[in-house]
Amino acid sequence: QGSGKTTSTAKIAKRLTDRNKKKVLMASLDTRRPAAMEQLAVLGQQVGVQTLPIVAGQSAVQIAKRAIEAGRLGGYDAVML
């Protein structure tokens, strides 16, 4: 914890959006640290990148499947988990 994974994800997503003109969706799979999900949502707002809405009680696998499906249905170029 605290090594910058969530922040790095947002930085990479912003770069993909700004430089490569990609439509990016970010989703946090960190179910052991729920604040990570909130942190990613806040960072997504700050950098202008969409984040998958948080659904309480989902496992990491369920979140990943939902993110992939949302990416497919939403026409995203990249889904970052």
C-alpha positions as CSV (number, residue, x, y, z in Angstrom):
1,Q,0.0,0.0,0.0
2,G,1.0,3.5,-0.6
3,S,3.3,2.8,-3.6
4,G,1.3,5.0,-6.0
5,K,-0.7,2.4,-8.0
6,T,-3.9,4.3,-8.0
7,T,-2.3,7.6,-8.8
8,S,-0.2,6.1,-11.6
9,T,-3.3,4.6,-13.2
10,A,-4.9,8.0,-13.3
11,K,-1.7,9.5,-14.8
12,I,-1.6,6.9,-17.5
13,A,-5.3,7.3,-18.3
14,K,-4.9,11.0,-18.6
15,R,-1.9,10.6,-20.9
16,L,-3.9,8.1,-23.1
17,T,-6.8,10.6,-23.2
18,D,-4.8,13.8,-23.9
19,R,-2.0,12.6,-26.1
20,N,-3.5,9.6,-27.8
21,K,-7.1,10.8,-27.9
22,K,-8.3,7.5,-26.4
23,K,-11.6,7.0,-24.5
24,V,-10.6,5.5,-21.2
25,L,-12.5,3.8,-18.4
26,M,-10.8,3.2,-15.0
27,A,-12.1,0.7,-12.4
28,S,-10.6,-0.1,-9.0
29,L,-10.4,-3.8,-8.1
30,D,-9.0,-3.1,-4.6
31,T,-11.8,-4.5,-2.5
32,R,-9.6,-4.7,0.6
33,R,-9.1,-1.0,0.7
34,P,-12.4,0.6,-0.2
35,A,-10.9,4.1,0.0
36,A,-8.9,3.1,-3.1
37,M,-12.2,3.1,-5.1
38,E,-13.1,6.5,-3.8
39,Q,-9.6,7.8,-4.5
40,L,-9.8,6.6,-8.1
41,A,-13.2,8.2,-8.6
42,V,-11.8,11.5,-7.3
43,L,-8.7,11.3,-9.4
44,G,-10.8,10.4,-12.5
45,Q,-12.8,13.6,-11.9
46,Q,-9.7,15.7,-11.5
47,V,-8.1,14.4,-14.8
48,G,-11.3,14.1,-16.8
49,V,-11.4,10.3,-17.1
50,Q,-14.4,8.2,-16.5
51,T,-14.5,5.7,-13.7
52,L,-16.7,2.7,-13.2
53,P,-19.4,3.5,-10.6
54,I,-18.8,1.8,-7.3
55,V,-21.3,-1.0,-6.3
56,A,-20.9,-2.1,-2.7
57,G,-20.2,-5.8,-2.0
58,Q,-18.9,-6.8,-5.3
59,S,-15.8,-9.0,-5.6
60,A,-12.8,-8.0,-7.7
61,V,-13.9,-10.5,-10.4
62,Q,-17.4,-9.1,-10.5
63,I,-16.0,-5.5,-10.8
64,A,-13.6,-6.6,-13.6
65,K,-16.4,-8.3,-15.6
66,R,-18.7,-5.2,-15.2
67,A,-15.9,-2.9,-16.2
68,I,-15.1,-4.9,-19.4
69,E,-18.8,-5.0,-20.3
70,A,-19.1,-1.3,-19.7
71,G,-16.1,-0.6,-21.8
72,R,-17.5,-2.7,-24.6
73,L,-20.9,-1.2,-24.5
74,G,-19.6,2.4,-23.9
75,G,-17.2,2.3,-26.9
76,Y,-14.1,2.8,-24.8
77,D,-10.7,2.3,-26.3
78,A,-9.1,1.2,-23.0
79,V,-10.3,-0.2,-19.7
80,M,-7.8,0.1,-16.9
81,L,-8.2,-2.2,-14.0
